[in-house]
Amino acid sequence: MGRPDIASRFRGKVVQLETVEGTTLYVHADILDSGRGICPDVPWDSFKTSTVERFLEYCYQGDYSFPKPVKVPLATPTSSIDDYDEYADSVCHPRPDYLRGCRCVNYRVTPRDYSDLSDSTTKDDDTEDAVSEYESGRDDDGIEYDEVTDTEDDDQDDSGLSGHPNGLDYGAVFLAHAELYILSQNQGRSSLTLLCLNRLRKALDQAAKAPVRPRFANNLSDLLLYTYEHANLSLADDQKADDLQNMVSSFAAIHIKEMKEEFGSLMRCGGKMAEDLMKEVVDRVISLEGVSKERTKSRQFTRGDLGGVNIPVI
């Protein structure tokens, strides 16, 4: 992707951003100004260092790196309903100190920590979907961007049996896009918000197409818990949070058979997540029943129209 023209913004002051791990990052103040002025009470310390770094990378370069899926080692057990019940209960029924706030990592409920799964990152080429959000070649922060070009092939699907016979773990990939989606929405970067959503959708599709996917149900369950239960969701606009939640819950409903162990635990969490999951499952059942009825009518019409001759309908 073309890099933004940011040279003029190097002349301003440098500010410090402290992340949830206590790491201090330094950035030019003008880079953070999205046209609405710098918000002094931005909760940077509610986000992981890697997420803030991806946000700054986008501000400086017009794109961001993200983890690659990692190989699943031999003899990795699939999801256990007993283990997952315990994990989901800890999310649905957090400790009392969680209720006092979300300014410290100990006060929040978070999905499994995937931060150490992979140190390799990549940049995708699906930014064409976000280019439509630019106005006259400019992002929502007023920085001018060059035309998007295809320069990378890291997004090619290499999850086949020959490349990764034990499958891939997409947990870090899913959560990287989801958390950056929340941060970018909080910062008013609509083009980055759209880019994160598109990349998350693409990662979900790639994970679902893999012939071997022992961690898929767990990864998707963790993503659901993040998009509905994480304290950072309160920082996002309700409509934008709904966009993320609707996409993830709809995807989970499509793969309900693979998530049969985790689904019960997720439903016991109650709230909006349980409501959305149930709605998506019911809608999918109704849709499939409609398709089945149409096929039945088509077969009956074909046989009757041809004098009872049984012609298979493909």
Secondary structure by P-SEA (a helix, b strand, c coil): cccccccccccbbbbbbbccccbbbbbcccccccccccccccccccccaaaaaaaaaaacccbbbbbcbbbbccccccccaaaaaaaaaaaacccccccccccccccccccccccccccccccccccccccccccccccccccccccccccccccccccccccccccccaaaaaaaaaaaaaaaaaacaaaaaaaaaaaaaaaaaaaaacccccaaaaaaaaaaaaaccccccccccaaaaaaaaaaaaaaaaaaccccccaaaaaaacccaaaaaaaaaaaaaaaaaaaaaaaaaaaaaaaaaaacccccccc
